[in-house]
C-alpha cells in the first residue's frame, strides 16, 4: 500500500453506520391534514429508519442517498467517502462532454487509437471486438463503451484525450461539481495497484445530487450531454442491483462500480447510482455504495437491490407525481 494513501484508507474503513436526513419540510407523524410535501418528509423519515435498520446488521460499510421531487432528501452515511470504482466513469463522461463543448467540437469527432493504447489484461469488451490494432473511433463510441459496458480501455483513452485526472477534476469544477467527487487514478493505475481505488472517491449524497442535477438540467445543456443520458439508460451492467425491483416500463439511467476481493475475502466495493423515472412521472435519484463487504458479489448486489426495493415501495405507496 502506498504511504500517501494510508490516511485515506484508514478514514474509509473506520466509519460506522449513522443516519442523516435532510427533508425540506416537517410535519405531524400521523399524516392527518398533511400536504404532499409534508407527507413526503414523514415518508422519508420512516424510510430512513427502515433502511438504517436493514443495514445495521450487515457486515459491510453502506452509504445511501435518495433525492425525490428534485429536493426532498434522505441519506445514511451520506457525507462519508466511498471508493467509486467504475461509477467514476459517469462524472468522467461529463468532463469529456464539457471538454468537447468548450472546444466547439462534437461527440461525432473521431480520434486515432493506437494498438499500444489497448490493453488485453483488463475488462474491455471493446478490445474483444477490435483486438490489438490501430483504429479510429468517434468520441461518442468511446463514451458509449465506457458508460454502457464499463470498458476500462475506453475510459483510459478518454482520460488521456482530455489531459488526465487533474484536467478531469478541473472540468468537473467548471460544471459546478464539488470536491466531494474526486478522480485521481486511471483504470490502468488501479489495475497495477488496487489500493489506488481510494483516490477515486465520492459521497453518496454528492453522487445522488449529481445525478439529480444531470437528469433535471444538465442533460439538456448540449447534444453531448444529451447523448450521455441515452447511454446511462442503456447501461448493461448491474441489472441485479438498482434495476432489480423496477417494472419494465420504468426508466433507469445508472452507472455501476465493482471492486476487488482482498486476501481476507472482503469485497472492497460494489456500487450502483443513478436516476429512476416511474410510469406515473415520479422521478428520484439514488446512490448506494457498499464497501468492505464480507459477502460475495451476488449477495452484496442483493443488498443494493433490497435497498432499491425499499425506496421504490415507499415512493410508489406514498408519493404523488412531480408537480
Secondary structure as the mmCIF struct_conf table of DSSP 4:
data_model
#
loop_
_struct_conf.conf_type_id
_struct_conf.id
_struct_conf.beg_label_comp_id
_struct_conf.beg_label_asym_id
_struct_conf.beg_label_seq_id
_struct_conf.end_label_comp_id
_struct_conf.end_label_asym_id
_struct_conf.end_label_seq_id
HELX_RH_3T_P HELX_RH_3T_P1 UNK A 3 UNK A 5
HELX_RH_AL_P HELX_RH_AL_P1 UNK A 6 UNK A 13
TURN_TY1_P TURN_TY1_P1 UNK A 14 UNK A 14
STRN STRN1 UNK A 19 UNK A 22
BEND BEND1 UNK A 24 UNK A 24
BEND BEND2 UNK A 29 UNK A 30
TURN_TY1_P TURN_TY1_P2 UNK A 32 UNK A 33
HELX_RH_AL_P HELX_RH_AL_P2 UNK A 36 UNK A 56
TURN_TY1_P TURN_TY1_P3 UNK A 57 UNK A 57
BEND BEND3 UNK A 59 UNK A 60
STRN STRN2 UNK A 61 UNK A 68
TURN_TY1_P TURN_TY1_P4 UNK A 69 UNK A 71
STRN STRN3 UNK A 72 UNK A 76
BEND BEND4 UNK A 77 UNK A 77
TURN_TY1_P TURN_TY1_P5 UNK A 78 UNK A 79
BEND BEND5 UNK A 80 UNK A 80
STRN STRN4 UNK A 81 UNK A 83
HELX_RH_3T_P HELX_RH_3T_P2 UNK A 85 UNK A 87
HELX_RH_AL_P HELX_RH_AL_P3 UNK A 88 UNK A 102
TURN_TY1_P TURN_TY1_P6 UNK A 103 UNK A 104
TURN_TY1_P TURN_TY1_P7 UNK A 107 UNK A 108
STRN STRN5 UNK A 110 UNK A 113
HELX_RH_3T_P HELX_RH_3T_P3 UNK A 115 UNK A 117
BEND BEND6 UNK A 120 UNK A 122
HELX_RH_AL_P HELX_RH_AL_P4 UNK A 125 UNK A 130
BEND BEND7 UNK A 132 UNK A 133
STRN STRN6 UNK A 135 UNK A 138
HELX_RH_AL_P HELX_RH_AL_P5 UNK A 139 UNK A 148
BEND BEND8 UNK A 149 UNK A 149
HELX_RH_AL_P HELX_RH_AL_P6 UNK A 152 UNK A 162
TURN_TY1_P TURN_TY1_P8 UNK A 163 UNK A 163
HELX_RH_AL_P HELX_RH_AL_P7 UNK A 165 UNK A 174
TURN_TY1_P TURN_TY1_P9 UNK A 175 UNK A 176
TURN_TY1_P TURN_TY1_P10 UNK A 179 UNK A 180
STRN STRN7 UNK A 181 UNK A 182
HELX_RH_AL_P HELX_RH_AL_P8 UNK A 187 UNK A 192
HELX_RH_3T_P HELX_RH_3T_P4 UNK A 194 UNK A 199
BEND BEND9 UNK A 200 UNK A 200
STRN STRN8 UNK A 201 UNK A 203
HELX_RH_AL_P HELX_RH_AL_P9 UNK A 204 UNK A 216
TURN_TY1_P TURN_TY1_P11 UNK A 217 UNK A 217
HELX_RH_3T_P HELX_RH_3T_P5 UNK A 218 UNK A 220
BEND BEND10 UNK A 221 UNK A 221
HELX_RH_AL_P HELX_RH_AL_P10 UNK A 223 UNK A 232
TURN_TY1_P TURN_TY1_P12 UNK A 233 UNK A 234
BEND BEND11 UNK A 237 UNK A 237
TURN_TY1_P TURN_TY1_P13 UNK A 239 UNK A 241
HELX_RH_3T_P HELX_RH_3T_P6 UNK A 242 UNK A 245
TURN_TY1_P TURN_TY1_P14 UNK A 248 UNK A 249
BEND BEND12 UNK A 250 UNK A 250
STRN STRN9 UNK A 251 UNK A 258
STRN STRN10 UNK A 261 UNK A 261
TURN_TY1_P TURN_TY1_P15 UNK A 263 UNK A 264
BEND BEND13 UNK A 265 UNK A 265
STRN STRN11 UNK A 267 UNK A 277
TURN_TY1_P TURN_TY1_P16 UNK A 279 UNK A 280
BEND BEND14 UNK A 281 UNK A 281
STRN STRN12 UNK A 283 UNK A 293
BEND BEND15 UNK A 294 UNK A 295
HELX_RH_AL_P HELX_RH_AL_P11 UNK A 297 UNK A 318
HELX_LH_PP_P HELX_LH_PP_P1 UNK A 320 UNK A 322
#
